[in-house]
Amino acid sequence: MTKLRRNVGLLALTPVLLIGATAHEAKATKVGQPVNWTVSAPLTTTNPSAANDATAADIVTQIGQGLYRYDKAGKPVLADTKSVVPSADGRTVTFKLKAGLRWSNGAKLTAADYVYGFQQTVNPRNASNSAAIATNIHGANALVTGASQDFASLGVKAVNDDTLQLQLDHPMPALPSILTSTAFFPQNKAFEDKVGAKYGTSAADSISNGPFVLQQWNGSNTTYALTKNVHYVDQKQVRTQKITIRTITDTTTGYNLYQAGDIDYAVLGADQVRASQHKADFQVIKTGRTDFIGLNQQNKLLQNRALRKALQLSINRTELSKRVLTGSERQGQTFTPDGVARNPKAARDFAKDALLSQNTFSAKQAQKFFRTAQKELAGQQLKLTLLSDDDDQSKKEAQYIQSQLTTQLPALKVTIKSEPKAARVKAQLSQNYDMVLTSWGGDYGDPMSFLNLFTTTSGLNIVKYKNAAYDKLLATADNQHADQPEQRYADLKKADGYLQRDAPVIVLGYKSLPTRQRATVSGVIQNPVGTLDLRSVYKK
C-alpha cells in the first residue's frame, strides 16, 4: 500500500468519459537543458504489471505509455489510441491504435502487445495491485482469483494489428482513467521471453514504448537516467534529451542538494518547510493519498469494535499535522480523500458528502468506547504494537500516535516497531502486525479505487476487514448501478460510511507534498490520482 498519487482531479462519476477523451493538443518542439529530478524511494522494477510502488509507477510512466494518459488539466486523453468507439450498451469498446507505434528496439507495437500486457496484469504471479480494477473485463475475475488459467478467455482481443477490443461485463464510466494506469500498458512478449526472469530488473532488461528509455540502472543503484526514446510515437512532445534521476530518501539531504544547485526538485520535511514557505519556488502539491493506521482484524483485541473506535477517536489529527508533520496535510476522516469525486447531483465533494460526525477526535468519546472494550475484553492484556517505517519522519509520527493513544487510554500499552520500508510493506501484506502506519493512493479518480481495498476478497485488504453489506454495496456500484451515476454514488458514499463506523482503519488525513522546484523547469505534470509525467519537462 505504497503507491503515491498526486493532485487529484474532480470527477463527477458520469458515464460520458469514453466519448469525451481527446488527443493531446500541444506541439512542443524546443529542446531544453538536462534535468536533475528526484524520487523518494529506490526503483524496484520496470515491469508495468508489477509496478506497485510510487517510484516504479513513476519511472514506468516515463518509459511506457498506454491507451490513455492524463493531460495537464487532469483529463484522460488519447495516447497510443487514434479513436475509441463504445457499443450502444457500453460493454464493448473498440480502440484504433495510432500508426507508427514502435518499441525502443525498433519492433512494431501491435494490439497483440496490449492483449499480452492486460493478461500479465490479471496473472496472479505478477501480484499486481491493479488487478482488482480489471475485474469488470470479461473473464478477468476468474483469472485474478486463480479459478481459471485460460488467459485467452480474457475479454481483450486483437482484431488486427491496429485494432484492440475490450469486452466488459458491465459499462465502466471511469474506463479512460483506469486505462492510464501502468498496469494496462502494452508489453512485448518476445522481449520478455528473451530476458526471462530478469525482465524489469535492470535497464538492460527493460523495454520502452514511451517518451524515454531507461539507462544506467543495474537494479540496485540509486542514480540513473532517462534518455529520449527515438522511436516514441509523439516525438514532438518530448522536450529534453536527458533526465538524471537521484533517489533521495532523506528530506534534509534533498534540501541541501537543492540549495547547492545539484537537483531541480526536492520534497521537503517539516524543518525545510519553515525555511522555504516564503520562497518563490515553494509549492504544495495536493495528492490523492490517504494516510492511515491499519488495524489488523486477525488480532483478537482488534476484532473488538469498541476498542477500534476508542483508538480512532483518541488521535488529534490537526495537532499531528501542525506539531509533527509539515502542516500541509489536509484534514479528513473518509478513506476516500477530497478532490476525487463530486456528487453528480449536488456537486458536493465526496469527502465532505460522506463524512460522519462520529469519528472526529474526542477524548471523552474515546474513553467511553474504551470502557466498553475493557468490559468486553475482560481478562485480556491490552497491549498493541504500532509498526512504522524507520525514517526519522515516520518515527516521529509513530511516537506522537503512541503518546496520544496512551494519554487518552492510560490502561492501553502501545509499543513501536520501526522497520525499513520494504520490510514494513512485507509485514503488512502478510498481516504480521497489530497496527501499521501506512498510506494508499488510488489508481484512478474514483472512490472505488480506494474503497475496493477492503472487500473480503481483495488481495490488498491488509486489515482483513469482512463485511457482507460493504461487499454488496461495492458489487452493486460496479454492476447494477455502473451506468447510473446517482445510485452508484450513493452506494459508494454508504460504503465509506461503513469504514468510518466500523473503524478497521484510522484515517489520519490526506497527504500534500511541500516541494521546491526550479523556476527554470516547466512542463512537469503531477497527475490526478496518478503518476508523475515528465514527458514535456523543459529546463531553460
C-alpha positions in Angstrom: 0.0 0.0 0.0 2.6 2.5 -1.0 1.6 4.0 -4.3 1.8 7.7 -4.1 -0.8 9.7 -6.1 -0.9 13.3 -6.8 -3.0 16.5 -7.5 -6.5 15.0 -7.6 -8.8 15.9 -10.4 -12.5 16.2 -9.7 -14.7 13.6 -11.4 -18.5 13.6 -11.4 -18.7 9.8 -11.8 -20.6 10.2 -15.1 -20.6 7.7 -18.0 -19.6 10.1 -20.7 -15.8 9.8 -20.5 -15.4 7.3 -23.3 -16.6 9.7 -25.9 -15.1 12.8 -24.3 -11.5 11.7 -24.5 -9.4 13.6 -27.0 -5.8 13.6 -28.3 -3.0 15.7 -26.9 -3.1 19.2 -28.4 0.3 20.7 -27.5 3.1 20.8 -30.1 6.4 21.0 -28.3 9.5 21.5 -30.5 12.1 23.3 -28.4 14.6 21.1 -26.5 15.9 22.3 -23.2 18.8 21.5 -20.8 19.2 18.2 -19.0 17.0 17.9 -15.9 18.0 16.7 -12.5 15.0 15.1 -10.8 14.5 13.1 -7.6 12.4 10.2 -6.3 11.9 9.3 -2.7 12.4 5.6 -2.8 14.6 3.1 -4.7 13.4 1.8 -8.1 12.2 -1.8 -7.7 11.0 -2.9 -11.2 10.1 -1.7 -14.6 7.5 -4.4 -15.2 4.3 -2.5 -15.8 2.2 -5.2 -14.2 4.3 -5.3 -11.0 4.9 -1.5 -10.6 3.1 -1.5 -7.3 5.0 1.3 -5.5 5.2 5.0 -6.3 8.8 5.1 -7.7 8.2 2.1 -10.0 4.9 3.6 -11.3 6.6 6.9 -11.9 9.5 5.5 -13.8 7.4 3.1 -15.8 5.2 6.1 -16.8 8.2 7.8 -18.3 9.3 4.8 -20.3 5.9 3.5 -21.2 2.5 4.6 -22.5 -1.0 3.1 -22.6 -4.2 3.8 -24.5 -4.7 6.9 -22.5 -2.6 9.4 -20.5 -3.6 12.4 -18.3 -3.2 15.9 -19.7 -2.2 18.9 -17.5 -5.9 19.5 -16.6 -6.2 16.0 -15.2 -8.3 14.8 -18.1 -7.7 11.3 -19.6 -6.7 11.9 -23.3 -5.8 9.5 -26.1 -2.2 8.3 -26.1 -1.4 5.2 -28.2 -5.0 5.4 -29.4 -6.3 7.2 -32.5 -10.0 6.7 -31.9 -12.4 4.9 -29.4 -15.8 3.5 -30.3 -18.0 2.2 -27.5 -21.0 0.0 -28.3 -24.5 1.2 -27.6 -24.7 -0.8 -24.3 -21.2 0.3 -23.3 -19.9 -3.3 -22.9 -17.8 -3.5 -26.0 -15.1 -0.8 -26.6 -13.0 -0.7 -29.7 -9.7 1.1 -29.9 -7.9 2.1 -33.1 -4.2 2.4 -32.5 -2.1 5.2 -33.9 0.1 4.5 -36.9 3.8 4.1 -36.4 3.8 2.7 -32.8 7.2 1.1 -32.1 9.2 -0.3 -29.2 12.5 1.2 -28.3 14.3 -1.7 -30.0 12.5 -0.7 -33.3 10.0 -3.6 -33.3 6.4 -2.8 -34.3 3.9 -2.3 -31.4 0.6 -4.0 -32.2 -2.7 -4.7 -30.5 -1.4 -8.1 -29.5 1.1 -6.3 -27.2 -1.8 -4.8 -25.4 -3.6 -8.1 -25.1 -0.4 -9.6 -23.6 0.0 -6.7 -21.2 -3.5 -7.0 -19.9 -3.1 -10.7 -19.5 0.1 -10.1 -17.4 -1.8 -7.8 -15.0 -4.5 -10.3 -14.2 -1.9 -13.1 -13.8 -1.6 -13.8 -10.1 2.2 -14.4 -10.5 2.7 -10.7 -11.0 0.8 -9.7 -7.9 -0.4 -6.5 -9.5 -2.0 -4.0 -7.1 -4.2 -3.0 -10.1 -5.6 -6.5 -10.9 -8.8 -5.8 -8.9 -9.7 -2.8 -11.1 -9.6 -5.1 -14.2 -12.2 -7.5 -13.0 -15.0 -5.8 -15.0 -13.2 -7.0 -18.1 -14.9 -10.2 -19.1 -13.2 -13.3 -17.7 -10.7 -11.2 -15.5 -12.2 -12.1 -12.2 -11.6 -15.9 -12.6 -8.1 -15.2 -13.7 -7.3 -12.8 -10.9 -8.6 -15.3 -8.3 -6.8 -18.2 -9.8 -10.1 -20.0 -10.6 -9.0 -20.1 -14.3 -5.7 -20.1 -16.0 -7.0 -19.7 -19.5 -5.7 -16.2 -20.3 -7.1 -16.4 -23.8 -10.5 -16.2 -22.2 -9.9 -12.6 -21.1 -12.1 -10.2 -22.8 -9.3 -8.4 -24.6 -8.9 -9.2 -28.3 -6.6 -8.0 -31.1 -9.0 -7.7 -34.1 -5.9 -6.9 -36.2 -2.5 -5.3 -35.6 -4.1 -1.8 -35.2 -7.4 -2.7 -33.5 -8.0 -3.7 -29.9 -11.3 -4.6 -28.5 -12.4 -4.9 -24.8 -15.4 -6.9 -23.7 -16.8 -5.7 -20.4 -19.2 -7.4 -18.1 -20.7 -4.0 -17.3 -20.2 -0.4 -18.5 -17.2 1.3 -16.9 -17.7 5.1 -16.6 -14.1 5.5 -15.3 -12.5 3.3 -18.0 -10.4 6.1 -19.6 -8.9 7.0 -16.2 -8.4 3.3 -15.4 -6.5 2.7 -18.6 -4.0 5.4 -17.8 -2.5 3.0 -15.2 0.8 1.4 -15.9 -1.0 -1.9 -15.3 -2.6 -1.6 -18.7 0.4 -0.6 -20.7 1.4 -2.9 -23.6 4.1 -5.5 -23.0 6.5 -7.1 -25.5 6.3 -10.8 -25.2 9.2 -11.5 -27.5 11.5 -9.3 -25.4 10.2 -10.8 -22.1 10.7 -14.3 -23.4 14.3 -13.3 -24.3 15.3 -11.9 -20.9 13.2 -14.3 -18.9 13.0 -13.8 -15.1 15.3 -10.8 -15.4 12.6 -8.8 -17.0 12.2 -5.4 -15.4 15.2 -5.8 -13.1 17.7 -3.5 -14.8 17.9 -1.0 -17.7 19.2 -3.7 -20.0 16.2 -5.9 -19.2 13.7 -3.2 -19.8 12.0 -2.0 -23.0 10.1 1.2 -23.7 7.3 2.5 -25.8 7.0 5.8 -24.0 8.9 9.1 -24.2 12.1 7.9 -22.6 14.4 4.9 -22.3 15.9 3.9 -19.0 19.7 4.0 -18.8 22.4 3.3 -16.2 20.2 1.3 -13.8 21.7 -2.0 -12.7 18.8 -3.0 -10.4 20.2 -1.5 -7.2 21.9 1.8 -7.9 20.2 5.0 -6.7 21.2 7.3 -9.6 20.2 6.5 -13.2 19.0 8.3 -16.3 16.1 8.7 -18.7 17.0 9.5 -22.3 14.8 10.4 -25.2 13.3 7.4 -27.0 13.9 8.0 -30.7 11.1 5.5 -31.5 8.4 7.2 -29.4 5.2 8.0 -31.4 4.8 11.5 -30.2 8.4 12.8 -30.6 7.4 16.5 -30.7 6.1 16.3 -27.1 9.5 15.4 -25.7 11.4 18.5 -24.7 14.6 17.2 -23.1 17.3 14.7 -24.2 18.2 13.5 -20.7 16.8 13.4 -17.1 19.0 12.3 -14.3 17.1 10.6 -11.5 18.5 10.6 -8.0 17.0 8.6 -5.1 16.8 10.8 -2.0 15.2 9.2 1.0 16.0 11.9 3.5 14.5 15.4 3.1 17.4 17.1 4.7 19.8 15.7 2.1 17.4 16.7 -0.6 17.1 20.2 0.7 20.9 20.6 0.9 21.4 19.3 -2.6 18.7 21.7 -3.9 20.3 24.6 -2.1 23.6 23.6 -3.7 22.1 23.6 -7.1 22.6 19.9 -7.7 19.0 19.0 -8.2 16.0 20.7 -9.7 13.3 19.3 -7.4 13.1 18.5 -3.7 10.4 17.2 -1.4 10.6 19.0 2.0 10.2 17.9 5.6 8.8 20.0 8.4 12.0 21.8 9.1 12.6 22.7 5.5 9.0 23.9 5.0 9.6 26.5 7.7 12.7 27.7 5.9 11.2 27.6 2.4 7.5 28.5 2.7 8.0 32.1 1.6 10.4 31.3 -1.3 9.1 31.9 -4.8 9.9 28.3 -5.8 8.0 26.7 -2.9 4.8 24.9 -3.8 2.5 22.4 -2.1 1.3 19.6 -4.4 -2.1 18.1 -3.5 -2.1 14.3 -3.7 -4.8 11.7 -3.8 -3.1 9.8 -0.9 -4.8 8.8 2.3 -2.5 8.3 5.4 -3.9 5.9 7.8 -3.4 3.3 10.6 -4.4 -0.2 9.6 -5.9 -2.2 12.5 -5.3 -6.0 11.9 -8.6 -7.8 12.3 -6.7 -11.1 12.8 -5.6 -9.7 16.2 -8.2 -10.8 18.7 -8.1 -7.5 20.6 -8.7 -5.5 17.4 -11.6 -7.7 16.5 -13.4 -5.6 19.2 -15.2 -2.7 17.5 -15.3 -0.7 20.8 -11.5 -0.8 21.1 -11.1 0.2 17.4 -13.4 3.2 17.9 -11.5 4.2 21.1 -8.3 4.2 19.1 -9.9 6.1 16.2 -11.2 8.9 18.5 -8.0 9.3 20.5 -5.8 11.0 17.9 -5.9 14.7 17.3 -5.1 14.9 13.6 -4.9 18.7 13.5 -2.2 18.7 16.2 -0.4 15.8 14.4 -0.2 17.9 11.2 1.0 21.1 12.9 3.3 19.6 15.5 4.8 16.6 13.8 4.2 16.7 10.1 4.7 19.6 7.6 1.4 21.4 8.3 0.3 20.9 4.6 -1.8 17.8 5.2 -5.5 18.1 4.6 -7.8 17.1 7.3 -10.4 14.4 6.7 -11.8 11.1 8.1 -13.3 9.5 5.0 -11.0 6.9 3.4 -11.6 8.5 0.0 -9.7 11.8 0.0 -11.0 15.1 -1.0 -10.9 16.0 -4.7 -11.5 12.5 -6.1 -15.2 12.9 -6.9 -18.3 15.1 -6.6 -21.9 14.3 -6.0 -23.3 14.1 -9.6 -26.5 15.9 -8.5 -25.3 18.5 -5.9 -21.6 18.9 -7.0 -20.5 18.4 -3.3 -17.1 16.9 -2.7 -17.4 13.2 -1.9 -15.1 13.5 1.2 -17.4 16.1 2.7 -20.6 14.4 1.5 -19.7 11.0 3.0 -18.3 12.4 6.3 -19.9 11.2 9.5 -19.6 13.3 12.6 -18.9 10.4 15.0 -15.3 9.7 14.1 -13.6 13.0 14.9 -11.2 13.5 17.8 -12.9 13.3 21.1 -11.1 12.2 24.3 -14.4 11.9 26.1 -15.9 9.6 23.5 -12.7 7.6 23.1 -12.7 6.9 26.9 -16.3 5.9 26.7 -15.6 3.3 24.0 -12.5 2.1 25.8 -14.5 1.4 29.0 -16.9 -0.7 26.9 -13.9 -2.5 25.3 -12.4 -3.2 28.7 -15.6 -4.9 29.8 -15.9 -6.9 26.6 -12.2 -7.9 26.7 -12.1 -8.6 30.5 -9.1 -10.6 31.5 -7.1 -9.8 28.3 -3.9 -7.7 28.4 -4.5 -4.6 26.4 -1.2 -4.3 24.6 -0.6 -3.4 21.0 2.4 -2.8 18.7 2.5 0.0 16.1 4.6 -0.8 13.0 6.1 2.1 11.1 8.9 2.8 8.6 12.3 3.6 10.2 12.9 7.0 8.6 13.0 10.0 11.1 9.7 11.4 10.0 7.8 8.1 10.3 9.4 7.5 13.7 8.2 10.9 15.0 4.7 10.3 13.7 4.6 6.9 15.4 5.8 8.4 18.7 3.1 11.1 18.5 0.4 8.5 17.9 1.8 6.3 20.7 1.6 9.3 23.1 -1.9 10.2 22.0 -3.2 6.7 22.5 -1.6 6.1 25.9 -2.6 9.5 27.1 -6.2 9.2 26.2 -6.4 5.5 27.1 -4.0 5.0 30.1 -4.7 1.3 30.5 -3.5 0.6 27.0 0.2 -0.2 26.4 1.5 0.7 22.9 5.0 -0.2 21.7 6.6 0.9 18.5 8.4 -1.3 16.0 10.2 0.6 13.2 11.5 -1.2 10.1 12.8 -0.4 6.7 10.0 0.4 4.3 10.4 -2.8 2.3 10.1 -4.9 5.5 7.1 -2.9 6.7 5.3 -3.4 3.4 6.0 -7.2 3.5 4.8 -7.4 7.1 1.5 -5.5 6.4 0.8 -7.6 3.3 1.2 -10.8 5.4 -0.7 -9.4 8.4 2.3 -9.7 10.6 1.5 -6.7 12.7 -1.1 -5.3 15.1 -1.3 -1.6 13.9 0.6 -0.3 10.9 1.2 3.3 9.9 0.8 3.3 6.1 -0.9 5.0 3.2 -2.8 4.4 -0.1 -3.1 6.3 -3.3 -5.8 5.4 -5.8 -5.1 4.1 -9.3 -7.7 6.4 -10.8 -10.0 9.2 -9.9 -13.0 7.4 -8.4 -13.9 6.4 -4.8 -13.9 2.8 -5.9 -10.1 3.0 -6.3 -9.9 3.4 -2.6 -12.9 1.5 -1.2 -12.3 -1.7 -3.1 -9.2 -2.3 -1.0 -11.4 -3.6 1.8 -13.7 -6.0 0.2 -13.4 -9.5 1.7 -11.7 -11.0 -1.4 -9.3 -8.1 -2.1 -5.7 -9.1 -2.1 -4.8 -5.7 -0.7 -7.2 -5.9 2.3 -4.3 -5.7 4.8 -6.6 -5.4 7.8 -8.8 -8.4 6.8 -12.0 -6.4 7.2 -15.1 -8.5 6.5 -18.5 -7.0 6.0 -21.0 -8.6 3.7 -23.1 -5.4 3.4 -20.0 -3.5 2.4 -19.1 -6.0 -0.2 -22.6 -5.9 -1.6 -22.6 -2.1 -1.9 -19.4 -2.1 -4.0 -20.6 -5.0 -6.1 -23.8 -3.2 -6.8 -22.0 0.0 -7.6 -19.7 -1.9 -10.1 -22.6 -3.8 -11.7 -26.3 -2.9 -11.5 -25.6 0.8 -10.9 -22.4 1.1 -13.1 -24.2 3.3 -15.6 -26.5 5.1 -13.1 -24.3 7.9 -11.6 -26.6 9.0 -8.7 -27.3 5.5 -7.5 -23.7 4.4 -7.9 -22.5 7.5 -5.9 -25.0 6.7 -3.1 -23.6 3.1 -2.9 -20.0 4.4 -2.6 -21.0 7.0 -0.1 -22.7 4.4 2.1 -19.7 2.1 1.8 -17.3 4.8 3.0 -19.6 5.3 6.0 -19.1 1.6 7.0 -15.4 2.2 7.2 -15.9 5.2 9.4 -18.3 3.4 11.7 -16.5 0.1 11.9 -13.0 1.6 12.1 -10.9 -1.1 10.5 -8.6 1.8 9.6 -7.9 5.1 11.3 -7.7 7.9 8.7 -5.1 10.4 9.7 -5.5 12.8 6.7 -4.7 13.4 3.1 -1.1 14.0 2.0 0.1 17.1 0.3 3.7 17.4 -0.8 5.6 20.5 0.1 8.3 20.9 -2.5 10.7 23.3 -4.2 11.2 23.3 -8.0 13.5 25.4 -10.1 11.8 28.3 -11.8 13.7 27.3 -14.9 11.9 24.0 -15.0 8.5 23.8 -16.6 6.2 21.2 -18.2 6.1 18.9 -15.2 2.6 17.3 -14.7 1.7 16.0 -11.2 -1.1 13.8 -12.4 -4.6 13.4 -10.8 -4.6 10.2 -8.7 -1.8 9.0 -10.9 1.9 9.3 -11.5 4.5 11.9 -12.3 4.6 12.9 -16.0 8.0 14.3 -17.3 7.3 13.8 -21.0 7.3 17.6 -21.7 9.6 18.8 -19.0 11.7 21.7 -20.1 14.7 23.4 -18.5 15.9 26.8 -19.7 
